[in-house]
Amino acid sequence: MPASVHRDLSNVEVRRSRRRTATVNAYRDGESTVVSIPDGFSEEEEREWVAIMLEKLEQKEARRRPTDDELMARALELNTRYLGGHAVPMDVRWSDNQERRWGSCTMPDRAIRLSSRLLGLPEWVTDYVLLHELAHILVQGHGQEFWDLLSAYDKTDRARGFLEGITFADENPA
């Protein structure tokens, strides 16, 4: 890691494992980052690998965090692919103030807001929420016509279950 780059390591937990001989792994656990390394690594190797793995995680997460412009482009692509180009939004943006909803669509403005809680979730989940809100441009409410539109997206049920699981976990902390 270059000397000019400084990372906050206060939320990093390094776990050494005797079973781990060569591989290094890192993942986010809430607000913390866990880096698993072989027990035989020196302190220098530990510092080096923690820096490498933090950078890899940041790059991976950045790929999962599209900008508002990229979000709009994705919405237009999904609209064309799944809704025949009939649900053109006027504005698509991330929103930090949606704590219970995953997304919203304001009519007649055709303004779509996606909760920033979606950041870092799998792309197919965000695609589902975008499609859900795009479908509201065409159909108000959640009647059969609405769900028929979403049936074109083969991951609708999977994404709904994924989001329901997160909601359940948020509402029922262990």
N, C-alpha and C positions, 0 to 999 in steps of 0.2 A: 504494500500500500504506500503510495507516495507520501512524503512527509507533510505535504500541504493538505492532505485529506484527513479530517478528524471525524471519527465516528463516536457516537454516544454508546458506550458499551455497558451502561448501567442496567439495561434490560436484557443482557445476554447471559445465558446459563450454558456453561460448557460441561458436557457430560463425558467422562472418560469411561471406556469399556474395554475390559480384557478380551472379550469375545471379538471385538472389532479389531481387525489387523491392518487394514489398508484403506478402508473407505471412510469418508467423512459425509455427514448428513446434517442438514439444517432445516428447521421449520419454525413457523410462528405458532406460539401458544398464547393466545390472547394478546396482551401487550408485550409479552416477552418473546425472545428468540432463543431456541434451543439448538446448540451445535454439538453433535455427537462425534467424538474423535477416538482413535485408538489410544489405549492407556499408555502406550510406549512413546507417544509424541513428546518431544522436548517443549519447554515453554515457548521457545522461538517458533517451532512448528505450529504450536497451538495458536499463537498470535497471527501467524501467516494464514493459517486455514480459517480462522474466525473471520479475518478480513475478506478472504476470497469468498467464503460462503455468504457473508452479509451482502457483498456486491452481487452475487448470483441471485439471491432472494430479491434484492431491490430491482434488478433487471427483469426478473420474472413478474414481479408485481407491477412494474411500469407497463409491461405489455398488456396487463389486465386492466389498466386504468386509461381508457381512451379519453381524449380531450372532448369538450363539447362539440367541436367541429367533427371529430371522428365519430362521435355518437350520432350526430345528424346524418353523416354519410352512411353509417351502419343502418340507421332507421330507414333511409331511402332504399338501400339495397334490400332489406327485409321486406319492405313494402312492395317492391317490384317482384321479388321472388315468391312471396306468399299471399299477397293481397291484390295482385294484378295491377299495382301502381295506383290504386284508387284511394289510398289513405295517406295523402301527402301532408306531413306536419309542417307548420310554419316555423317552429322552434323546438329544439330538443336540447335539454341541459341537465346537468347533475344538480341535485338539491340536497343541502345539508339539513333541512328542517323537516324532513319526512321521517318521523321516528316509528310510525306504525304502518305506513303504506310503503310498498316497494316502488310504486310509480303513480302518476296521475296524468290525466289528459283534460285540459281545460278547453271547452267549446264555447263559442265558435272560433276562438283564437287558434285552435289546433296546436296548442302549446303542450308539449310533453315534458314532464319532470321525472327523473329517475332518482331514487334515494341513493345517496352516496354510500349507504350500507351495502350496496351491490358491488362496490369496488373490491376487487380481489376475488370475487366469486367466479366460478367457471363462466366462460363466454356464452355457452348455451343457455345459462340461466338469465343473464342479461338480455340475450336475444329474445327469450320468451317474454320478459317484462316489457321490452320494447314493442314486440308484436301485440301483446295484450293491450297496451295503450294505443297503438296504431289502430287496432280493431275498434276501439271506442270512437275513433273519428268517423267510422262507418255505421256503428251500431251502439246506441246508448244502452246501458244496463248489461246484465249477464244472462240474457235469455238464450234459447237454443240457437238462434241465428248467430249470436256472438260466438258461442262455443264452436259452431260449425266453421266459422272463419278460422279459428285457432287450430282446428283439427288438421290443417295442412302442415303444421309444424310438428314433426314427429317426436319432439322432446317436450311437448306441452305437459303431459302427465308427470313425466320425470321431474321437470323444473318446478311444477306446482308442489310436488312432494318434497323436493329439496327445500323450497322456501318455507313450507309448513313445518318442516323439521327445525329450521333455524328459529322460526317464530316460537315454536313450542319450547325449545331450549332457552330462548331469551325470557320467556314468561314463567319458566319453571327451573330456576337455577338450582343446581345440586347443592 
